[in-house]
Amino acid sequence: MTKREQSAKEATVADVARAAGVSKAQAARALGGYGAVSEQVLSLVIAAAEGLGYRPNQLAKSMTTGRSNSIGVVVGDIENAHFGLALRGISDEVRDAGYTVVLVNTDEDLANEVAAVQELLQQRVAGLIVAPCSSTDTSHLESAQAHGRAVVLFDRGVRGLALDTVRVDFADAALEVGRLLLDTGHRRIGYVSSQRVKAAYQRGMDLGLSPVADRVDGIERAFTEAGSEWDPALVKLNATSDDALAAACAELLDQAEPATAVVCSDSLIALRVLGQIKRRGLRIPEDISVVAYDDFAWTELIEPPLTVVAQPVYDMGREAARALLRRLGHRVPAEQLPLRAHLIERASVSAPTVSSTLPGR
């Protein structure tokens, strides 16, 4: 058969095996990424497959290996640009390895997350990248492992499971945020997040292995350094809807002693908090200072530009994908991308109109 005749139909594993001079079983293992083949056989098969324009039959592959060429990604809120940018990093990294991404949004709800993982397992995804909404409820992740699926955690960790976890340590950056606001004169510092908890925040509450835990702890440590305590009533969690966020802002801004600064847990929360501030006719930073986590273009373009804590979200996505690909047996560079958060001071923070004092200040 001529090359022209060969290219007129889809090349098969048998065609690749003949061109490579190896057995069909060896070619199948090399092309399917399962079993053991020597470096020499792998090189011969890859060269033959490229020469013939071989395209794998993914259905047949999933039936043989028990997994497809898809990666399942489970996140809490795809409306949040943080997850959107991370997804771009994940997609860019896995594409070259021949995988596509199946995305599921959970609305930060554990039942939705459990159902998502179960559905993705039924779809025979090769592996999972999950931003878990709970640090302790992990039976669905254990089930994925039991089904032979590689699991990588993104942005948040869990307890009791040995899983690769890609997240930024915010301890230093969060401490900087607390120090900045305290040094500027703020004592009534609000914090708003969509993280779900079952009760109102109290000092020392276990917020799991989450970025929120790092960020709250950083501000609390800044207060401790200053010889005082942060009022726990100013930490507003569960802001998972417009109504819940509006209620949180009302509790921070409409009281006899309102917050003079608000720290927003992510860019989506920040947009909604800014809307609440505007509705009240308050000025930034004259009437209230604002700090946001995540540095997206709009945070620098608005007036005044927002002080933010930047983190390498795209690289976080890429690193999560790399960790998963390694678990799937792919040759991925061993060096890890640097994942550090840092404070960027802009014009949205200034001294409060009415200041209070702390001991020693």
C-alpha positions in Angstrom: 0.0 0.0 0.0 1.4 3.4 -1.0 1.6 6.3 1.5 -1.1 8.1 -0.5 -3.4 5.1 -0.2 -2.5 4.7 3.5 -3.3 8.4 4.3 -6.7 8.0 2.5 -8.0 6.0 5.4 -7.4 6.3 9.1 -4.3 4.5 10.2 -4.8 1.7 12.8 -2.7 0.4 15.6 -1.8 -2.5 13.3 -0.6 -0.1 10.6 1.6 1.7 13.1 3.0 -1.6 14.4 4.0 -2.7 10.9 5.6 0.7 10.1 7.5 0.6 13.4 8.5 -3.1 13.1 7.0 -4.0 16.5 4.2 -6.2 17.6 0.6 -4.9 17.7 0.6 -5.3 21.5 3.7 -3.2 21.9 2.3 -0.5 19.6 -1.0 -0.5 21.6 0.8 -0.1 24.9 3.0 2.7 23.6 0.1 4.6 22.0 -2.3 4.0 24.9 0.1 5.0 27.6 -0.4 1.8 29.6 1.8 -1.2 30.4 5.6 -1.2 29.9 7.5 -0.6 26.7 11.2 0.2 26.2 12.5 3.6 25.2 13.5 2.2 21.8 10.0 0.8 21.1 8.4 4.0 22.3 10.5 6.1 19.9 9.8 3.8 16.9 6.1 3.8 17.6 5.9 7.5 18.0 7.8 8.1 14.8 5.6 5.7 12.9 2.4 7.2 14.3 3.5 10.7 13.3 4.5 9.5 9.8 1.1 7.8 9.3 -0.9 10.6 10.9 -2.3 8.1 13.4 -5.3 9.4 15.5 -6.2 7.2 18.5 -9.7 5.8 18.8 -10.5 7.3 22.2 -13.6 5.1 22.8 -11.5 2.0 22.2 -8.7 3.4 24.4 -11.1 4.1 27.3 -12.5 0.6 27.0 -9.0 -0.9 27.1 -7.4 1.3 29.8 -10.5 2.2 31.8 -9.9 5.9 31.2 -10.5 8.5 28.5 -8.4 11.4 27.3 -10.4 13.8 29.4 -9.4 15.6 32.6 -12.1 16.5 35.0 -11.9 19.9 36.7 -14.2 20.7 39.6 -14.4 24.3 40.9 -16.6 26.3 43.2 -17.6 29.2 41.0 -16.7 29.6 37.4 -18.1 33.1 37.5 -15.0 34.0 39.6 -12.2 35.1 37.3 -9.8 33.3 39.6 -11.0 29.9 38.5 -11.4 31.0 34.9 -7.7 32.0 34.6 -6.6 28.8 36.4 -8.7 26.8 34.0 -6.8 28.4 31.1 -3.5 27.4 32.7 -4.8 23.8 33.1 -6.1 23.6 29.5 -2.9 25.0 28.0 -0.8 22.5 29.9 -2.8 19.3 29.2 -3.6 20.1 25.6 -0.1 19.2 24.4 -0.4 15.9 26.3 -3.5 15.0 24.3 -6.1 15.7 26.9 -9.3 17.8 26.9 -10.9 19.4 29.9 -14.4 18.7 31.3 -15.4 21.5 33.7 -18.0 21.2 36.5 -19.1 24.1 38.7 -20.3 23.2 42.2 -21.5 26.6 43.6 -19.2 25.8 46.6 -21.8 23.1 47.6 -20.4 19.7 48.9 -23.4 17.7 47.6 -22.8 19.2 44.1 -19.1 18.4 44.4 -19.7 14.8 45.4 -22.1 14.4 42.4 -19.7 16.0 40.1 -16.9 13.6 41.0 -19.2 10.6 40.7 -20.3 11.8 37.2 -16.8 12.4 36.0 -15.7 8.9 37.2 -18.6 7.5 35.2 -17.2 9.4 32.2 -13.9 7.6 32.7 -11.8 10.8 33.0 -8.1 10.1 33.3 -7.8 12.2 36.4 -9.3 15.0 38.4 -8.3 18.5 39.5 -10.5 19.6 42.4 -10.9 22.8 44.3 -12.6 21.2 47.4 -15.2 23.1 49.3 -14.4 21.0 52.5 -11.2 20.1 54.2 -12.7 17.2 56.0 -15.5 15.6 53.9 -13.3 13.6 51.5 -15.1 10.3 50.9 -15.7 11.2 47.3 -12.0 11.9 46.7 -11.1 8.6 48.4 -13.5 6.9 46.0 -11.8 8.5 43.0 -8.5 7.2 44.2 -10.0 3.7 44.8 -11.2 3.8 41.1 -7.5 4.3 40.1 -7.9 8.0 39.2 -5.2 10.5 39.9 -6.5 13.4 41.9 -4.8 16.8 42.4 -6.2 19.5 44.7 -6.2 23.1 43.6 -6.2 26.2 45.8 -7.3 24.3 48.9 -6.2 21.3 50.8 -7.9 18.4 52.6 -7.0 16.5 55.8 -6.1 12.8 56.0 -5.4 12.2 52.3 -2.0 12.1 50.7 -2.8 14.1 47.6 -0.8 16.6 45.5 -2.0 20.0 46.4 -1.2 23.2 44.5 -1.9 26.4 46.5 -0.3 29.6 47.5 0.8 30.3 51.0 -0.7 33.6 51.9 0.7 33.9 55.4 3.2 36.6 54.7 1.1 38.6 52.2 -1.9 38.5 54.6 0.2 39.8 57.4 1.4 42.6 55.2 -2.3 43.5 54.5 -3.0 43.7 58.2 0.1 45.7 58.9 -0.7 48.2 56.1 -4.2 48.8 57.3 -3.2 49.1 60.9 -0.3 51.4 60.1 -2.6 53.6 58.1 -4.8 54.0 61.1 -7.6 51.4 60.6 -8.9 49.4 63.5 -12.4 48.4 62.2 -11.3 46.1 59.4 -13.9 44.0 57.7 -13.2 40.8 55.7 -15.8 39.3 53.3 -15.6 35.8 51.7 -17.9 33.3 50.1 -16.5 30.4 52.1 -19.3 28.4 53.7 -19.3 27.9 57.4 -22.0 26.6 59.8 -21.8 29.4 62.4 -20.7 33.0 62.7 -16.9 33.4 62.7 -15.2 33.3 66.1 -11.5 33.9 66.8 -9.6 30.6 66.3 -12.4 29.0 64.3 -11.1 26.2 62.1 -11.4 27.4 58.5 -9.8 24.3 57.0 -6.8 24.2 54.7 -8.1 27.2 52.7 -6.7 30.5 51.5 -9.4 32.2 53.7 -7.7 30.6 56.8 -4.4 32.1 55.8 -5.8 35.5 55.1 -7.8 35.8 58.3 -4.9 34.5 60.3 -2.6 37.1 58.8 -4.8 40.0 59.8 -5.2 38.5 63.3 -1.4 38.2 63.7 -1.1 41.9 62.7 -3.5 42.8 65.5 -1.6 40.6 67.9 1.6 42.4 67.0 -0.1 45.7 67.7 -1.2 44.5 71.2 -4.9 44.2 70.4 -7.6 41.8 69.0 -9.5 41.9 65.8 -13.3 42.0 66.4 -14.5 38.6 65.0 -17.9 40.2 64.1 -16.1 42.0 61.3 -15.3 38.7 59.5 -18.2 38.0 57.2 -18.3 34.6 55.6 -21.0 32.7 53.6 -21.4 35.6 51.1 -22.4 33.1 48.4 -25.2 35.2 46.8 -26.0 38.9 46.1 -28.4 39.0 49.0 -25.9 37.4 51.4 -23.2 39.8 50.4 -25.6 42.8 50.7 -26.4 41.6 54.2 -22.7 41.3 55.1 -22.0 44.8 53.8 -24.9 46.2 55.7 -23.5 44.7 58.9 -20.1 46.2 58.1 -21.1 49.6 56.8 -24.4 50.6 58.4 -23.6 50.3 62.1 -22.8 52.9 64.7 -19.2 51.9 64.5 -18.8 50.9 60.8 -15.8 49.2 59.2 -13.3 51.8 57.9 -11.6 49.2 55.6 -12.8 46.1 53.9 -10.7 43.2 52.6 -12.3 41.3 49.8 -11.5 37.6 49.5 -11.4 37.6 45.7 -12.1 39.8 42.7 -15.8 38.8 42.3 -16.4 39.6 46.0 -14.6 42.9 45.4 -16.8 43.9 42.5 -19.9 43.3 44.6 -18.5 45.1 47.6 -17.6 48.1 45.4 -21.2 48.1 44.2 -22.5 48.2 47.8 -20.1 51.0 48.6 -21.2 53.0 45.6 -24.9 52.6 46.5 -24.2 54.2 49.9 -22.5 57.2 48.3 -19.2 56.4 50.0 -15.9 57.4 48.6 -12.8 55.3 48.3 -10.5 55.8 50.1 -11.8 59.0 51.8 -14.7 57.2 53.5 -13.6 53.6 53.3 -10.4 51.7 52.2 -10.6 48.6 50.1 -8.1 45.7 49.6 -8.8 42.8 47.2 -7.2 39.5 46.6 -6.3 38.7 42.9 -4.8 41.3 40.5 -6.9 41.4 37.4 -6.7 44.3 34.8 -9.9 46.0 36.0 -8.5 46.5 39.6 -5.8 48.9 38.2 -8.1 50.6 35.7 -10.9 51.7 38.0 -10.7 55.0 40.0 -9.0 54.8 42.4 -6.9 51.7 41.5 -7.3 49.0 44.1 -4.7 47.8 46.4 -4.5 44.0 45.8 -2.7 40.9 46.8 -1.5 39.3 43.5 -1.1 35.6 43.0 0.1 33.7 39.9 -3.3 32.1 39.2 -2.5 31.0 35.6 0.7 29.3 36.8 -1.2 27.7 39.6 -3.4 26.1 37.0 -0.4 25.0 35.0 1.3 23.5 38.0 -1.9 21.6 39.0 -2.0 20.2 35.5 1.7 19.3 35.6 1.2 17.5 38.9 -1.7 15.5 37.4 0.2 14.6 34.2 3.1 13.3 36.3 0.6 11.1 38.2 -0.6 9.8 34.8 2.9 8.8 33.8 3.8 11.7 31.5 7.3 13.2 31.3 6.8 16.6 32.8 9.6 19.0 33.9 10.4 18.3 37.5 11.0 22.0 38.4 8.0 23.6 40.0 6.7 27.0 38.9 7.1 29.7 41.7 3.8 30.3 43.4 4.1 33.4 45.6 1.6 36.0 46.6 2.6 39.7 47.1 1.0 42.9 48.1 0.6 45.7 45.5 -0.2 49.1 47.1 -2.3 51.4 45.0 -4.7 54.3 45.8 -7.6 52.6 47.5 -6.1 52.7 51.0 -5.7 55.9 53.1 -6.2 56.9 56.7 -9.7 56.7 58.0 -11.8 59.8 58.6 -12.2 59.0 62.3 -9.2 57.1 63.7 -9.0 55.1 66.9 -5.9 54.0 68.8 -4.3 50.8 70.0 -2.0 50.5 73.0 1.5 51.7 72.2 0.5 53.6 69.1 
